[in-house]
């Protein structure tokens, strides 16, 4: 009986260690991209220790082919939306995501800046619009001019806080050229 208990005590920690590293996968949002054969899905995989990894899956619904876009460990996908303006020949997938560890110490977390990323409907990354040190607060698209208006602030000293010396900024991006038009 003592040998059986000894074996049980030796095996139990191994079982619990395996359970702690189990990862849960879940596609939690799907977005059909209008005017295309593509659908984009977001996936978050969480370990029991609370670590998160995110990716996007662009699915060609006609052929079944897919493109996976992985984000760095700890990176989080926020909002995914299609920007489609036929008159200006604009058709992009706009993604908000935390992808940069601004203080280079503890990994990507909620205190790190949220960036705006642009993809084609097939999943090809076009550009990271906002700089790594810019914290996006909100944004809107003017469909008449094809301009993306972004509000937020630059964290100049990279301390993950908005200090008194760091004033808000409004950035205007031209979605036809994918360049910043103006900073207000």
BELFENWO-V808995 format. One record per backbone hydrogen bond with DSSP energy under -0.5 kcal/mol. NH is the residue of the N-H (numbers start at 1). CO is the residue of the C=O. If there is no record, write none. Layout:
[[NH CO] [NH CO]]
This chain:
[[5 1] [6 2] [7 3] [8 4] [9 5] [10 6] [11 7] [12 8] [13 9] [15 11] [16 12] [17 13] [18 14] [19 15] [20 16] [21 17] [22 19] [24 46] [25 23] [26 44] [28 26] [28 42] [29 42] [31 40] [33 38] [34 32] [36 33] [39 59] [40 31] [41 57] [42 29] [43 55] [44 26] [45 53] [46 24] [46 44] [47 51] [48 20] [48 22] [50 47] [53 45] [55 43] [56 69] [57 41] [58 67] [59 39] [59 57] [60 58] [60 65] [61 37] [61 59] [64 60] [67 58] [69 56] [70 68] [71 54] [74 52] [75 72] [76 98] [78 96] [81 94] [83 92] [84 82] [85 90] [88 85] [89 86] [90 85] [91 89] [92 83] [93 119] [94 81] [94 92] [95 117] [96 79] [97 115] [98 76] [99 97] [102 100] [104 101] [108 73] [112 109] [115 97] [115 113] [117 95] [117 115] [118 127] [119 93] [120 124] [123 120] [126 118] [127 118] [129 116] [129 127] [130 116] [134 131] [135 133] [135 153] [136 114] [136 134] [137 151] [138 151] [140 149] [142 147] [143 141] [146 142] [147 142] [148 173] [149 140] [149 147] [150 148] [150 171] [151 138] [152 169] [153 135] [154 167] [155 133] [156 154] [158 155] [163 161] [166 163] [167 165] [169 152] [171 150] [172 182] [173 148] [173 171] [174 179] [175 146] [175 173] [178 174] [179 174] [181 172] [182 172] [184 170]]
